[in-house]
Amino acid sequence: MSSAAEQEAVAAERATGDGGPAAVVNGARPVRPVPTVPVRPGRPAPLGARFRVGPDGVAGTNFALWAGGAKGVELCLFDERGRESRAPLTELTHEIWHGFVPGVLPGQRYGYRVHGRWDPWTGARWNPAKLLLDPYARAVDGDYASAGLPAEVYGHVRDWPEQHVADTVRDDRDSAPYVPKGVVVHDGGPDDEWTYDQRPKTPWADSVIYELHVKGFTRRHPGIPEELRGTYAGLAHPAAVEHLVRLGVTAVELLPVHQFAHEDHLLRRGLRNYWGYNSIGYFAPHAGYAASGTTGQQVGEFRRMVRALHAAGIEVILDVVYNHTAEAGELGPTLSLKGIDNRGYYRLQPDARRYADYTGCGNTLHVVQPHVLRLITDSLRYWVTEMGVDGFRFDLAAALARSMHDVDMLSPFLAVIAQDPVLRRVKLIAEPWDVGSGGYQVGAFPPLWTEWNDRYRNAVRDFWRHALPDVREMGYRLSGSSDLYAWGGRRPYASVNYVTAHDGFTLRDLVSYDRKHNEANGEGNRDGTDDNRSWNSGAEGETRDRDVRTLRRRQLRNLLTTLLLSTGVPMLVAGDEMGRTQRGNNNAYCQDNETGWVDWTLLDDPEWRPLFELTSRLIALRHRHPVLRRRAFFSGRAHSADGLRDLAWFTPRGAEMTEGDWYAPAATLGMYLSGRDIPGRDENGAPVLDDSFLAVLHAGEWPVDFVLPGPPWAERYEVVVDTGREDQTSAPDTEHRAGTTVTVPGRTVLLLRVRP
């Protein structure tokens, strides 16, 4: 077709809408006789597919779909052989199409076809040839083609020769054979009984978060049966839970478990979206992580996993992606929301054909719209009340906080969360940025929210590679980041402190590589950040050099010790406690293989086992000592006649730091934490008292002599942690009198307890 003819076809589409001619694909518009099934009026609420027994005793399922602006909706039912039947939903209440279909039972697979105008120039992208996933589907069965998304799943002609208008030419081929289907799930039964589930309800200040990937954490675990590895059931297995308990973490933060799709460009390269930040079903546990089946069984399996973790005292936090979906931009596939009401669900640019992209993923959900806000909050409440989770980490949360364009801390999304009686009681973690203008919002989220604190990450990385110009930034980060969070009633636990996360180098790679090595991703090593703030310790990558390996292990001990002694909420990444490596890949989002999976042989390796022992001992130390997990910011003022303050900073001379010391280059920092001046009272109303500690952090290459502060700070000190030691299974059991000089080896942390 020539360009002129193409424009004529587009004009014809505009003129005739849904009922007119479309782009001709393979010679003709497909027409298939499809049987219909009887449907009763049903109810407009709740949204989604809900099995019930009617007043007349007839069992069936009520279907309800919001599709503002659509001209018609067909419910499509599929039998075990994939044969389709249709039930037109003729009832329309407040833009919700609904109907009750007798005889539709749990396990039934279904989807929707939505009719309306095809006019991408105005944002209208209805195409009934495309089977759409119900946004409220509780379970999803099936996956997309492993070798690439077929052209049939695109609402437009993907391979149209005139690429500049390709997204405007409608593709009328049927997508049903190529897409997953929603599954009707029974809401009742024993899996809904939470009588024996005891939520840990760990206070924020006492929390230690462990970020893990359901598949990556369990896929290679030798103690988990082979058939359960990589699944929710695998994470619930006693062998997996035992590791978490021995380590001492209080919460797991699961990388996305909402149903997600794989990008076409990855599938064509033989890769997959491993991390899962490509959601398409906000109510459905990702079917690929289910051991028990995908026609509804995954729901119960997920719930049993939550119960097993709760029984061990471990909370479950979900990493959720409500900022964008897997449908990408105008050249992306039509899988769900794009075909239901493109203009209603997505932020569009002024020309309406293109998408506003604050996420870097092609689209941004239009959270200001009431029905989009309802979708998100309904989803969140479902995961809390019916799936048992304890909180959420919101990916690119600044995109959710945008009103019309700018980030707004009074936005509808934040306002709704703040007043919701269910959601305001769970743990809420913001990734406080997006990729749009003004999107960096660290420290700006309101009370109730904690935040990933990347300024903590950067400061700690820079300190231990000796790249900080002075120690001011380090002082703020160690003591709870009061410069960011001491406003509006926020507390030190508003800061989620981390050195590594899923996105970036592992802890071992942070001390082993100066540069990223992402060649396996197939993007010419262009993907992933170049701002790693890493240091390879003298050799790039794996090496047999004994001195380099020894230094790397010491640096790992330094980083972990710093993290677990800092005020705020520490977050570890699965495998960092035993030296996991991704061979320098700092963007392993598509590495669903041994690069991305935890290597459990490290736990038995004599080189790396001591790192696990140190980490678990530091977490136990943190749990025992409230001075290390304060619920209020330090004041820095004296609270007693002897002049002892709750927080003091010292130079290697044993003198308190002056204003000038904070601005001078320094590799050594002494931090004194007083256990006598902890604000608040315990559950019995008694004052909270604890030991006092002196932490000496020395990032310099050469040893330094450090004078231990004398009275009123201490009379004697006992060494509790010395990262210069390889063996960390027990305390060094060394005492020093106050005023004496100790030699701190290069690149070492000493933690000393004040003795009476």
C-alpha positions in Angstrom: 0.0 0.0 0.0 1.3 3.4 -0.9 1.6 6.2 1.6 -1.4 8.0 0.0 -3.5 4.8 0.2 -2.4 4.3 3.8 -3.6 7.8 4.7 -6.9 7.1 3.0 -7.3 4.0 5.0 -6.6 5.9 8.2 -9.1 8.5 7.2 -11.7 5.9 6.5 -11.1 4.4 10.0 -11.7 7.9 11.6 -14.9 8.4 9.6 -16.5 5.0 10.3 -15.2 4.1 13.7 -15.4 0.6 15.0 -17.9 -0.6 12.4 -15.9 0.5 9.3 -13.1 -0.9 7.3 -9.7 -1.6 8.9 -6.3 -2.3 7.6 -6.3 -5.5 5.5 -4.0 -8.1 6.9 -3.3 -11.3 5.0 -5.9 -10.4 2.5 -9.1 -10.1 4.5 -10.6 -9.2 7.9 -11.0 -12.5 9.8 -14.5 -13.7 10.4 -15.1 -16.7 12.6 -18.5 -18.1 13.8 -18.3 -18.1 17.6 -21.0 -19.6 19.8 -22.6 -17.3 22.4 -23.7 -18.2 25.9 -26.6 -16.8 27.9 -25.9 -14.0 30.3 -27.9 -12.4 33.0 -27.7 -8.7 34.0 -25.4 -9.3 37.0 -23.9 -6.5 39.1 -21.4 -3.7 38.5 -19.6 -4.4 41.7 -17.2 -5.8 42.6 -15.0 -5.4 39.5 -13.5 -8.5 38.1 -14.7 -12.1 37.9 -16.4 -13.3 41.1 -17.9 -16.7 41.5 -21.1 -16.9 43.5 -24.4 -18.7 44.0 -27.4 -16.6 43.1 -30.6 -16.3 45.2 -32.2 -19.0 43.0 -29.4 -21.4 43.8 -27.8 -21.2 40.4 -23.9 -21.1 40.6 -22.0 -18.9 38.2 -19.7 -16.0 37.9 -20.3 -12.3 37.8 -18.1 -10.3 35.5 -17.6 -6.5 35.7 -15.3 -4.4 33.7 -14.7 -0.7 33.7 -14.4 0.5 30.0 -15.2 4.1 29.8 -15.9 5.3 26.3 -16.2 1.8 24.8 -19.1 0.9 22.5 -19.4 -2.7 23.6 -17.8 -5.5 25.6 -17.8 -9.2 24.9 -16.8 -11.7 27.6 -14.9 -14.6 26.0 -14.8 -18.0 27.6 -12.3 -20.7 26.6 -12.6 -24.4 27.2 -9.7 -26.8 27.9 -9.0 -27.1 24.1 -8.9 -23.3 23.6 -12.3 -23.1 21.9 -14.0 -19.8 22.4 -17.5 -18.8 23.4 -18.8 -15.3 23.8 -21.2 -13.6 26.1 -22.0 -10.0 25.2 -22.2 -7.8 28.3 -25.1 -5.5 27.5 -25.6 -4.0 31.0 -23.8 -0.7 31.6 -23.7 1.1 35.0 -21.4 4.1 35.5 -19.2 3.0 32.6 -18.9 -0.6 34.1 -20.0 -3.4 31.7 -21.4 -6.3 33.7 -23.2 -9.6 33.5 -23.7 -12.9 35.4 -23.0 -16.1 33.5 -24.6 -19.2 35.0 -22.5 -22.3 35.0 -19.1 -20.6 34.9 -17.1 -22.1 37.7 -13.7 -21.6 39.3 -11.0 -22.6 36.9 -12.7 -21.1 33.9 -10.4 -19.2 31.6 -11.6 -15.9 30.1 -10.8 -12.6 28.5 -12.5 -9.6 27.0 -13.0 -8.1 23.5 -13.8 -4.4 23.7 -15.4 -2.4 20.8 -14.9 1.2 20.1 -13.4 3.7 17.7 -10.0 3.1 16.2 -8.4 6.6 16.1 -4.8 6.6 17.5 -4.5 10.3 16.5 -6.9 11.1 19.4 -5.8 8.3 21.7 -8.6 5.8 20.8 -7.2 2.3 20.3 -10.1 0.0 20.6 -9.7 -3.2 18.6 -12.1 -6.1 19.3 -9.8 -8.5 17.4 -7.5 -8.4 20.4 -8.3 -10.5 23.5 -7.7 -8.5 26.6 -6.7 -9.6 30.1 -9.0 -8.5 32.8 -7.2 -6.0 35.0 -8.9 -7.6 38.0 -8.1 -11.2 37.1 -7.1 -13.1 40.3 -5.1 -15.6 38.4 -3.6 -15.9 34.9 -3.0 -19.0 32.8 -0.6 -19.2 30.0 2.4 -17.1 28.7 3.5 -15.3 25.6 5.5 -17.0 22.9 9.1 -17.8 24.0 10.7 -16.7 20.7 9.1 -13.3 20.6 5.7 -11.7 20.8 3.7 -12.6 17.7 2.5 -9.8 15.5 -1.1 -10.7 16.3 -0.8 -9.4 19.9 -0.3 -5.8 18.6 -3.4 -3.6 18.0 -1.6 -2.0 15.1 0.2 -3.6 12.2 3.6 -4.0 13.7 5.5 -4.6 10.5 3.8 -1.9 8.5 6.4 -0.6 5.9 5.8 3.1 6.8 7.1 3.0 10.3 6.3 6.6 11.2 2.6 5.8 11.0 2.7 2.1 11.8 0.9 2.5 15.2 -2.1 4.1 13.4 -3.0 1.2 11.1 -5.2 -1.4 12.8 -4.4 -5.1 12.8 -7.5 -7.2 12.7 -6.0 -10.6 13.3 -7.2 -12.5 16.3 -4.8 -12.5 19.2 -6.6 -15.0 21.4 -4.4 -18.0 20.5 -1.3 -16.2 21.5 -2.1 -14.5 24.9 -2.7 -15.7 28.4 -6.2 -15.8 29.9 -7.6 -14.7 33.2 -8.9 -17.5 35.5 -12.0 -17.4 37.7 -10.9 -18.1 41.3 -13.0 -19.3 44.2 -12.9 -16.6 46.9 -14.0 -19.0 49.7 -12.5 -22.1 51.2 -9.7 -22.9 53.6 -7.1 -20.7 51.9 -9.1 -17.7 52.9 -9.1 -18.6 56.6 -6.5 -16.4 58.3 -7.5 -17.5 61.8 -4.2 -19.2 62.4 -2.0 -16.6 60.6 -0.2 -14.3 63.0 1.2 -11.2 61.4 4.5 -10.4 63.0 3.8 -6.6 62.9 7.4 -5.8 63.4 7.9 -2.1 64.3 9.7 -0.1 61.7 12.7 0.7 64.0 13.2 -3.0 64.6 13.0 -4.1 61.0 15.8 -5.6 58.9 14.7 -6.0 55.3 16.0 -8.7 52.9 15.3 -8.1 49.2 15.0 -11.4 47.3 13.7 -12.8 44.1 11.3 -15.7 44.6 12.9 -17.8 41.8 16.4 -16.6 42.2 16.5 -17.3 45.9 15.2 -20.8 45.6 16.2 -22.1 42.2 19.6 -23.5 43.3 18.9 -24.2 46.9 20.1 -27.8 47.6 17.7 -28.3 50.5 14.6 -27.5 48.5 13.1 -30.4 46.4 13.8 -29.9 42.7 10.1 -29.6 41.8 9.6 -26.7 44.3 12.7 -24.7 43.3 11.9 -21.3 41.8 8.4 -21.2 43.3 6.3 -19.8 46.1 6.2 -23.2 47.6 10.0 -23.3 47.5 10.3 -20.1 49.4 7.8 -21.5 52.0 10.0 -24.7 52.4 11.7 -25.1 55.8 15.1 -25.0 54.2 14.5 -21.6 52.7 12.8 -20.2 55.9 15.7 -21.6 58.0 18.2 -19.5 56.3 16.2 -16.3 56.8 15.7 -17.2 60.5 19.4 -17.9 61.0 20.3 -14.7 59.3 17.9 -12.8 61.5 16.0 -10.6 59.0 12.5 -9.5 59.9 11.0 -9.0 56.5 11.5 -10.2 52.9 10.9 -7.7 50.1 9.9 -9.7 47.1 10.8 -8.5 43.6 7.6 -8.2 41.6 5.2 -11.1 41.9 2.3 -9.5 40.0 1.7 -11.2 36.7 4.1 -9.7 34.2 5.0 -10.1 30.6 8.3 -10.4 28.8 9.4 -7.7 26.3 9.6 -8.7 22.6 13.2 -7.5 22.2 14.3 -9.9 25.1 12.4 -12.9 23.8 14.0 -12.4 20.3 17.4 -12.6 21.9 16.6 -15.7 23.9 16.2 -13.8 27.1 13.4 -13.1 29.5 12.3 -10.3 31.9 13.8 -11.9 35.0 13.1 -9.1 37.6 9.4 -8.7 36.6 9.1 -4.9 36.4 6.7 -5.3 33.5 3.4 -5.9 35.2 0.2 -6.8 33.4 -2.0 -8.2 36.2 -2.2 -6.4 39.5 -4.2 -9.0 41.3 -2.6 -12.2 40.0 0.4 -13.9 41.5 2.9 -14.5 38.7 2.0 -17.9 37.3 5.6 -18.7 36.4 6.4 -19.0 40.1 3.7 -21.5 40.9 4.5 -25.2 41.5 0.9 -26.3 42.0 -0.7 -25.2 38.8 -1.8 -22.0 37.0 -5.6 -22.3 36.8 -6.1 -20.7 40.2 -3.9 -23.0 42.4 -1.2 -20.3 42.4 -3.4 -18.1 44.7 -3.5 -20.7 47.5 0.2 -21.5 47.0 1.1 -17.8 47.5 -1.1 -17.6 50.6 0.6 -20.7 52.1 4.0 -19.1 51.5 2.9 -16.0 53.4 1.7 -18.1 56.3 5.0 -20.0 56.5 7.0 -16.8 56.6 4.7 -15.3 59.2 5.0 -18.4 61.4 8.8 -17.8 61.4 8.3 -14.1 62.4 9.1 -12.8 58.9 6.9 -10.1 57.2 6.2 -10.1 53.5 6.7 -6.9 51.5 5.9 -6.7 47.8 7.8 -4.7 45.3 5.0 -3.3 43.2 5.0 -1.6 39.8 1.9 0.6 39.5 3.7 3.3 37.5 3.6 1.6 34.1 2.5 -1.6 32.5 3.9 -4.1 30.0 2.0 -2.5 27.1 4.9 0.0 26.6 4.3 3.0 24.2 2.4 3.5 21.0 4.5 0.7 19.3 3.9 -1.7 22.2 1.4 -4.7 22.3 -2.2 -4.5 23.2 -2.7 -6.8 26.1 -5.1 -5.2 28.5 -5.6 -1.6 29.5 -4.6 -0.2 26.1 -7.5 -2.0 24.5 -10.0 -1.4 27.3 -9.6 2.4 27.3 -6.3 3.8 26.3 -7.1 7.4 27.0 -8.6 6.5 30.4 -5.7 4.5 31.8 -2.6 6.1 30.4 -1.1 9.6 30.5 -0.9 10.8 26.9 1.0 13.7 25.4 -0.9 16.7 24.0 -1.1 15.1 20.6 -2.8 12.1 22.2 -1.1 9.6 19.9 2.0 9.4 22.0 2.4 8.5 25.7 3.8 10.6 28.5 6.7 8.5 29.8 7.9 9.4 33.3 9.1 5.8 33.8 11.5 5.1 30.9 9.3 2.1 30.0 7.1 3.6 27.4 4.0 4.6 29.3 2.8 6.0 32.7 -0.5 5.1 34.3 -2.8 8.1 34.7 -3.2 7.8 38.5 -5.2 11.1 38.7 -8.1 9.3 37.0 -10.5 7.9 39.7 -10.8 4.5 38.0 -7.1 4.1 37.8 -6.7 5.1 41.4 -9.4 2.6 42.2 -7.6 -0.1 40.4 -4.4 0.5 42.3 -6.0 0.8 45.8 -8.3 -2.2 45.2 -5.2 -4.2 44.3 -3.3 -3.0 47.3 -6.1 -3.8 49.7 -6.6 -7.3 48.1 -2.9 -8.2 48.7 -3.2 -7.1 52.3 -6.6 -8.5 53.3 -6.9 -11.6 51.1 -3.2 -12.5 50.4 -1.8 -11.6 53.8 1.1 -9.3 52.8 2.5 -6.7 55.3 3.6 -3.9 53.1 4.7 -2.6 49.7 7.7 -1.0 48.1 6.5 1.3 45.3 8.7 1.3 42.2 9.3 4.8 40.8 6.9 6.2 43.4 7.3 9.8 42.2 5.4 8.9 39.0 2.5 7.9 41.2 2.7 11.2 43.1 2.4 13.4 40.0 -0.8 15.3 39.6 -1.3 16.7 36.1 2.5 16.9 35.4 4.6 17.8 38.5 5.3 15.6 41.5 2.8 16.7 44.2 2.9 15.5 47.7 -0.8 16.4 48.0 -1.6 14.3 45.0 -4.7 12.1 44.9 -2.7 8.9 45.2 -0.9 9.9 48.4 -4.1 11.4 49.9 -6.0 8.2 49.3 -3.3 6.1 50.9 -3.1 8.4 53.9 -6.8 8.0 54.7 -7.4 4.4 53.8 -8.1 2.4 57.0 -6.3 -0.7 55.6 -3.3 0.8 53.7 -2.2 3.4 56.2 -1.5 0.6 58.6 0.9 -1.4 56.5 4.6 -0.7 55.6 4.9 1.8 52.8 8.2 2.2 51.1 8.8 4.7 48.2 11.4 4.5 45.6 11.3 8.3 45.7 12.1 9.2 42.1 11.1 8.7 38.5 12.8 9.6 35.2 10.8 12.8 34.5 11.6 16.4 35.2 11.6 17.1 38.9 11.3 13.4 39.7 14.0 13.1 42.3 12.1 13.4 45.6 14.4 11.8 48.3 13.3 13.1 51.6 10.0 14.7 50.3 7.4 12.0 50.9 4.9 12.6 53.7 4.7 10.8 57.1 3.6 7.1 57.0 6.2 6.6 54.2 9.7 5.3 54.4 12.1 5.8 51.4 14.9 4.1 49.7 17.8 6.5 50.6 20.2 6.5 47.7 22.2 9.3 49.4 23.0 6.7 52.1 24.2 4.3 49.4 26.3 6.8 47.6 28.0 8.1 50.8 28.9 4.7 52.2 30.2 3.5 48.8 32.3 6.7 48.4 33.6 6.6 52.0 34.9 3.0 51.7 36.6 3.7 48.4 38.1 6.9 50.0 36.3 9.2 47.6 34.5 11.6 49.9 35.8 15.1 50.0 35.0 15.3 53.7 32.9 13.4 56.3 29.8 15.6 56.6 27.7 13.5 54.3 28.8 10.3 56.1 27.9 11.7 59.5 24.4 12.5 58.4 23.9 9.0 56.8 25.3 7.1 59.8 23.0 8.9 62.2 19.7 8.5 60.5 19.7 11.3 57.8 18.1 13.9 59.9 18.8 16.5 57.2 16.4 14.6 55.0 13.7 13.3 57.3 13.6 15.3 60.5 10.4 17.1 59.5 6.6 16.6 59.7 6.9 14.0 62.5 9.1 11.6 60.5 11.5 9.4 62.3 14.9 7.9 61.5 13.2 4.8 60.2 11.9 6.9 57.3 15.3 6.0 55.8 15.7 2.6 54.3 19.5 2.3 54.3 21.1 0.2 51.6 24.5 -0.2 49.9 23.2 -2.5 47.2 19.9 -3.4 45.6 18.7 -5.7 42.8 19.5 -2.8 40.4 23.3 -2.5 40.3 26.3 -4.5 41.4 26.1 -7.1 44.1 28.1 -6.3 47.2 31.0 -8.6 46.1 31.0 -7.1 42.6 31.1 -3.6 44.1 34.6 -4.4 45.5 35.6 -6.4 42.4 34.8 -4.2 39.4 35.5 -0.7 38.3 33.2 -1.0 35.3 30.0 -2.8 34.4 30.2 -6.0 32.3 26.7 -6.4 30.8 27.6 -8.0 27.5 25.4 -11.0 28.2 22.3 -8.7 28.1 22.8 -8.2 24.3 22.7 -4.4 24.4 26.4 -3.7 23.6 27.1 -3.0 27.3 25.1 0.2 26.9 22.5 -0.7 29.5 22.9 -0.2 33.3 24.4 2.7 35.1 28.0 3.9 34.7 27.9 5.6 38.1 28.7 2.6 40.2 31.0 4.3 42.8 32.8 1.0 43.0 36.5 0.0 43.4 37.9 -3.3 42.2 40.5 -3.5 45.0 43.4 -3.6 42.5 42.3 -6.1 39.8 39.3 -6.1 37.5 37.0 -9.1 38.1 37.8 -12.5 39.5 41.4 -13.0 40.4 43.7 -15.5 42.1 45.7 -12.8 43.7 45.6 -13.6 47.4 46.1 -10.1 48.7 43.4 -8.7 46.4 40.9 -11.4 47.6 41.8 -10.7 51.2 41.2 -7.0 50.7 37.9 -7.6 49.0 36.6 -9.7 51.9 37.6 -7.0 54.3 35.8 -4.4 52.3 32.7 -6.6 52.3 32.9 -6.8 56.1 33.3 -3.0 56.3 30.3 -2.3 54.1 28.0 -4.8 55.9 29.1 -3.6 59.3 28.6 0.0 58.4 25.1 -0.8 57.1 24.0 -2.7 60.2 25.3 -0.1 62.7 23.7 2.8 61.0 20.5 4.4 62.3 17.5 3.7 60.1 16.2 0.5 58.5 18.9 -1.6 56.9 18.1 -3.5 53.7 20.3 -6.4 52.5 20.1 -8.2 49.1 19.8 -11.9 48.9 23.2 -13.5 48.6 25.3 -10.5 49.6 25.7 -12.1 53.0 27.7 -14.9 51.4 29.5 -13.1 48.6 27.2 -13.7 45.6 28.6 -12.4 42.3 27.0 -11.5 38.9 30.4 -11.4 37.2 30.2 -7.6 36.9 26.7 -7.4 35.4 25.0 -4.4 37.1 21.7 -4.8 35.2 20.8 -8.5 35.4 17.1 -7.8 34.7 17.1 -10.3 31.9 19.4 -12.9 33.4 17.1 -15.7 34.4 20.0 -18.1 34.9 22.9 -18.7 37.2 24.0 -15.0 36.8 20.8 -13.9 38.6 20.2 -16.9 40.9 21.7 -17.2 44.4 24.7 -19.6 44.5 24.2 -21.6 47.7 27.5 -23.4 47.4 29.1 -20.2 48.8 27.5 -20.9 52.1 29.8 -23.9 52.5 32.8 -22.2 51.0 35.4 -21.5 53.8 36.3 -18.3 52.0 32.7 -16.9 52.2 31.1 -18.7 55.1 32.6 -16.2 57.7 30.8 -13.4 55.9 27.5 -15.0 56.6 28.5 -15.5 60.2 29.5 -11.9 60.7 26.2 -10.7 59.1 24.0 -12.8 61.3 26.0 -11.7 64.4 25.7 -8.0 63.5 21.9 -8.4 63.0 21.6 -10.2 66.3 23.6 -7.4 67.9 21.3 -4.9 66.4 18.2 -6.7 67.7 19.7 -6.8 71.2 20.6 -3.1 71.4 18.0 -0.4 71.1 20.7 2.2 70.8 21.4 0.8 67.3 17.7 1.1 66.2 16.6 4.4 67.6 13.0 5.5 67.2 13.9 9.2 67.4 16.7 11.4 66.0 19.8 12.2 68.0 19.8 15.6 69.5 23.6 16.0 70.0 22.9 17.8 73.3 24.0 16.9 76.8 21.2 15.3 78.9 23.2 14.9 82.1 25.4 16.9 84.4 28.6 15.1 83.2 28.1 16.5 79.7 27.5 13.1 78.1 25.5 13.5 74.9 23.5 11.0 73.0 25.7 11.3 69.9 29.3 12.5 69.7 31.9 12.4 66.9 35.7 12.0 67.4 38.9 12.4 65.5 41.8 10.0 65.8 43.3 12.3 68.4 40.4 11.3 70.7 39.0 14.8 70.6 35.5 15.8 69.7 35.2 17.0 66.1 35.1 20.7 65.5 33.3 22.5 62.7 36.5 22.6 60.8 37.0 18.9 61.1 33.7 18.2 59.3 34.9 20.2 56.3 38.5 18.7 56.1 39.4 15.6 54.1 39.4 12.6 56.4 39.5 8.9 56.2 38.7 8.1 59.8 35.5 8.8 61.8 34.7 8.0 65.4 31.0 7.8 66.3 29.9 7.5 70.0 26.3 6.3 70.7 25.1 6.7 74.2 22.8 4.1 75.6 21.8 6.4 78.5 19.9 8.9 76.5 17.5 6.9 74.3 14.2 8.7 74.0 10.9 7.0 74.7 9.9 4.2 77.1 9.4 0.5 76.8 6.1 -1.3 76.9 6.0 -1.2 80.6 6.6 2.5 80.7 10.2 2.2 82.0 13.0 4.3 80.5 15.0 2.6 77.7 18.6 2.0 78.7 21.3 0.3 76.8 25.1 -0.1 76.5 27.0 2.7 74.9 29.2 2.1 71.8 32.1 3.7 70.0 32.4 2.8 66.3 35.7 3.7 64.5 35.5 3.6 60.7 38.8 3.9 59.0 38.8 3.9 55.2 42.5 4.8 54.7 44.9 2.4 53.2 47.4 2.5 56.1 46.9 1.9 59.8 45.9 4.9 62.0 46.4 5.4 65.7 43.2 6.2 67.4 43.0 7.6 71.0 40.0 6.1 72.8 37.9 9.0 74.4 38.2 9.1 78.2 35.7 10.2 80.9 32.8 11.1 80.8 32.5 8.9 77.7 34.1 5.8 79.1 36.5 4.2 81.5 37.1 1.0 79.5 36.2 -0.4 76.1 35.6 -3.9 74.9 36.1 -4.7 71.2 32.9 -6.3 69.8 33.6 -6.3 66.1 36.9 -6.0 64.3 36.5 -6.2 60.5 40.2 -6.7 60.2 39.8 -10.2 61.4 38.8 -13.0 59.0 37.3 -15.1 61.7 34.1 -13.4 62.9 32.4 -16.2 64.7 32.9 -14.7 68.1 33.8 -11.4 69.7 37.5 -10.6 69.7 37.3 -10.3 73.5 39.9 -7.5 73.8 39.6 -4.7 76.3 41.3 -1.3 76.3 41.4 1.4 78.9 40.0 4.8 78.0 42.7 7.3 76.9 44.9 4.6 75.4 45.9 4.5 71.7 44.8 1.6 69.6 46.2 1.0 66.1 43.4 0.5 63.6 44.5 -1.4 60.5 43.9 0.1 57.1 40.3 -0.2 55.9 38.7 -1.5 59.1 35.8 -1.0 61.4 36.2 -1.3 65.1 33.0 -1.5 67.2 33.7 -1.1 70.9 31.3 -1.4 73.8 31.7 0.9 76.8 32.3 -1.2 79.9 31.5 0.0 83.4 
